[in-house]
Amino acid sequence: MVDIKEKSEENPQTPPAAASAVGAAQPPLAPETLTPADIQKEKAAAKMSPGEKWYNRIVYQGINYWLNLAMSMYVSDIFTHGGGKSDFTFGRARNFYDRRLNQLTSGLTTLMGHKHQNAAYRASEVTVATFTLNTGGNILLIPMKWLEDRKRPVVHWLNKHIFKEKQLAPDGHEETPDEIYIEQEQPPQSWGRVIWRRIKAVSATIVTGLVADWALRRKLDANEPRIINGLGQPIDHEDGTKRFTRWITTGANKGLNYVSGSKKFVADDTALQRYMGYAALDTIYTGITSKVMHMTNGAGPGKMPKEIGDDFDPPVMAETDELKILPEAKNARPFAGREDKKADSAILPAGPAHKKILEKPPAFAVSDKVAARREGEPDYSLAP
């Protein structure tokens, strides 16, 4: 440790007034001279860019919700209704749906017992129908993963070309996609993780469908005709999800009756009626899957540009008026440039403009006690 008086001749101290004048003319702090307090101040002042806001709207509202909803209703109609001019599978999707339904019913009947065959069939029907309503989201996994893995370039492009944002660093150069501020950092994910996220989202909708079907079911009155299920057997109740879709379609039909020219569509059992039923359920299911996919995307608090590429936190800073000589160590400067990874011994000038110095090495370095035991190696800690 070197005392200020001993080095006064070699390093004359700048008067406070002169130091203030010099400090006022100095350029912004370079990344390697930023303190944790500086970084936290920048984080507090930073706001989500227009590009990131619209990225979230496009990816999680536009694609993962609205496009997902539209595709799911169309695909679900092909699976559950089949045939017709709009069925590009020429009935194969409906055959696939029936086979899966029969297989699941058979398995659940074996598990639950033959006397619960109707319950097994209904649980299978809800499960398979709910899965088909998630098909749009399953197809959209490919563009969703591509966009999530490239969030920084996409946000950078939106800011630059759509919103004409000047993405400039403190030194004046244009920031690259890796340097811009991202409020919700989103690291690339493997296909295994993306598929696992989707499985959790679809499972949540299936559980929701089964619970809603049981909770909303209604026992038929004695004077009401029995309902024949898909097994050709009469049942004494109205299934919950079918009752829910009936409420929605009835209300929509009443509203459409007031629209000029729509009475013909309301009177006929057209695709419009089916799609209203799909929309009633899929609006809820798509909202659930969209929320689960967003919550499990691995996004976390974004790093400031100066922190990007650093795998450790900056060392603790302390205030002092003493002059210190930094030890010669590889990681003495956490934000040093890649071309100069070894920090040279440096003398920090004393004075009000430079009162913060490194208190201890980064956490992964050897401790002060271990360093002090080494023969011939001085202890640089500031502990009294």
C-alpha angles and dihedrals in degrees: 000000000000124000121227093234093054091055099037093107094048095042110026111202118243114238114250094248092050091045090054091050092049092045091053091056096045120107121246116293114278117239093256092056097050116115126213088255090055091051094047089050090053091048092052091051095043118097134192108275122236088248093057092046091053092043089060091045094049097042103037103026105026102036105018094044117020099030089040090051095050094046093045094053092050094046092044090053090054092050099043100032105022129175122059130103094289094057104101090180092062093227097314092111091054091050090051090050092051093048093051091047093051093046094050092045091051092050095048092045090055090049098044100033132255094274088065094051094119091051090048091051093049093048089049092048093052092046096050094041091050091049091053089051087058094052094097091057091047091055091047093058090093098058091036093057091045091053095043092051090051101042096129096051091044093049091045091051093048092049093048104040105025105031097026091225117175101230098193128162121224090263091055102253121127111261119241122225088265092055103048121102114258117187094199108037111205117194120205114268134208122249088247092060093045092051090047090053089051092049090054091048094049092044089055091055093047091052089047091051094049093048093046092048091054096041096048099042117122128209112233120242119247092252094050119097117252119255119237113221129206091276091059092248125127118245128196099220142058113242115246101234091045089051090050093051089047090057091051097045092045091052092045091049092052089052093047091053088071092054114092114250096008100100092086092057092046093051095051125071092238134153087270090070092048093047092052088056092048091048092052092060101028093054087064096040094047090049089054095047092044091052094046093048090049094047093049098045092105094241116159139170109308124241125238114249091255091057097051111113095018115117097193138050119258114263121265114273127217134186121244140152093213124104113243134192112217116228118250101254137145095239102034089118110045094193097045116140120265092246092055106042095153114075115221121221107278136188114219111216114236124234140088093292093058109035100130121083138164112285098190140352121269117290095257093058122092116282123258092250093053091046092050092055092059111101114252095006115119122222110248098184119121094224111130 
